[in-house]
Structures are given as structure tokens and as C-alpha cells.
Amino acid sequence: MPKKKSKGIGGWSFLIGVILALILGFLGYIDQTWTWILVVIGLIVGFLNISEDETTPFLMSGAILVIVSAFGRGALSAVDQLVMVVDALLLIFVPATIVVALKHVFSMAKH
């Protein structure tokens, strides 16, 4: 039963985080406070939203998203709002991907 509750919290955190990232990115309003909020949301998603069965697809998708976003910033540089949206999304996905990767490594070390 707790897994369903935490899954709900993680799912809502992800949805709220992506919506916030889109809004804040388009408005160009990502200060230090919003940065920390998005990072904390990413940590919540990484800890609560990704099950062991979802680890590999999430890590693959997360890694691709982070790499493409980092390298694709130059192509998007003509539109500042798009760069800020990508940066805001990275504030969620980088911590989530790190947490899931660390959980996976510790899980493998136990076996």
C-alpha cells in the first residue's frame, strides 16, 4: 500500500515540476528559490516515482534528455525562452536521474 501512495506523490511531483518548468522557463523567471524548488521536485521524483522495473528505461530516457538538452542549447539559442525551458527541465531531470542511477547501483551492489 505505501508504494501506491508514494507513487502518487512522485507522479504529482513530476507533473507539477514539468508544468512549473514550462511556465517559469517561458516567463524567464528562474531565480535561486525556483531553482531549489525544481531540484527538490527532481529528488522527489527520483526517490518516489521510479520503480525498480522502470529504472532502465528512465535512466536511458533521462540520460538522453540531459545530453541532448545540454548539447542542443546552442541550436535553441535564438529563442531565449526555449533555452530557459530546457534549463528548467534539466533542474528536474538531472537530480532525478542521479538519484535513480545511485539507487540502481546500490541495488546491484546488494545482489
C-alpha atoms as one frame of an Amber mdcrd trajectory, in Angstrom:
protein
   0.000   0.000   0.000   2.732   2.609   0.762   4.159   2.116  -2.730   0.916
   3.342  -4.294   0.834   6.395  -2.040   4.459   7.297  -2.745   3.867   6.647
  -6.446   1.050   9.195  -6.305   3.231  11.777  -4.622   6.041  11.158  -7.098
   3.659  11.283 -10.048   2.106  14.548  -8.926   5.567  15.947  -8.207   6.646
  15.116 -11.736   3.552  16.683 -13.303   3.755  19.814 -11.156   7.503  20.083
 -11.816   7.152  19.891 -15.588   4.315  22.438 -15.594   6.339  24.766 -13.347
   9.415  24.339 -15.547   7.429  25.221 -18.666   5.781  28.261 -17.081   8.934
  29.557 -15.381  11.022  28.947 -18.496   8.651  30.800 -20.803   8.342  33.656
 -18.318  12.111  33.732 -17.855  11.720  33.737 -14.107  14.067  31.136 -12.658
  15.771  32.581  -9.625  17.601  30.747  -6.855  14.404  29.900  -4.981  12.719
  28.378  -8.041  15.942  26.533  -8.856  15.894  24.846  -5.460  12.184  24.052
  -5.763  12.716  22.342  -9.129  15.749  20.428  -7.818  13.765  19.209  -4.797
  10.943  18.131  -7.115  13.514  16.207  -9.159  14.777  14.499  -5.998  11.224
  13.553  -5.009  10.609  12.122  -8.474  13.848  10.140  -8.323  13.156   8.727
  -4.864   9.411   8.105  -5.089   8.282   7.846  -8.693  10.605   5.355 -10.365
  10.162   1.682  -9.503  12.863  -0.924  -9.976  11.185  -2.141 -13.183  11.224
   1.400 -14.584  14.860   2.087 -13.726  16.498   1.125 -17.024  14.020   2.943
 -19.297  14.111   6.006 -17.032  17.905   6.094 -16.955  18.099   5.728 -20.714
  15.484   8.426 -21.303  16.886  10.690 -18.600  20.449  10.396 -19.876  19.372
  11.101 -23.443  17.289  14.071 -22.326  20.144  15.540 -20.299  22.734  15.008
 -23.054  20.557  16.300 -25.895  19.414  19.267 -23.816  22.960  20.199 -22.879
  24.244  19.951 -26.444  21.086  21.340 -28.028  21.177  24.640 -26.167  23.206
  26.180 -28.975  20.594  25.292 -31.567  17.884  26.859 -29.408  19.874  29.963
 -28.513  17.927  32.106 -30.985  14.860  31.797 -28.724  15.771  32.645 -25.122
  12.519  31.225 -23.704  13.239  27.783 -25.172  16.702  27.767 -23.607  15.194
  28.713 -20.251  12.541  25.977 -20.545  15.240  23.400 -21.289  17.298  24.660
 -18.344  14.265  24.437 -16.062  13.516  20.885 -17.205  17.141  19.946 -16.567
  16.753  21.170 -12.991  14.201  18.386 -12.536  15.734  15.620 -14.636  19.378
  15.857 -13.574  18.725  15.214  -9.855  16.058  12.596 -10.628  18.426  10.745
 -12.967  21.285  10.883 -10.446  19.058   9.523  -7.656  17.707   6.690  -9.812
  21.216   5.805 -11.009  22.525   5.720  -7.423  19.572   3.597  -6.283  20.298
   1.212  -9.163  23.983   0.968  -8.312  23.223   0.244  -4.652  20.630  -2.340
  -5.710  23.197  -4.079  -7.922  25.791  -3.980  -5.134  23.394  -5.827  -2.794
  22.973  -8.748  -5.191
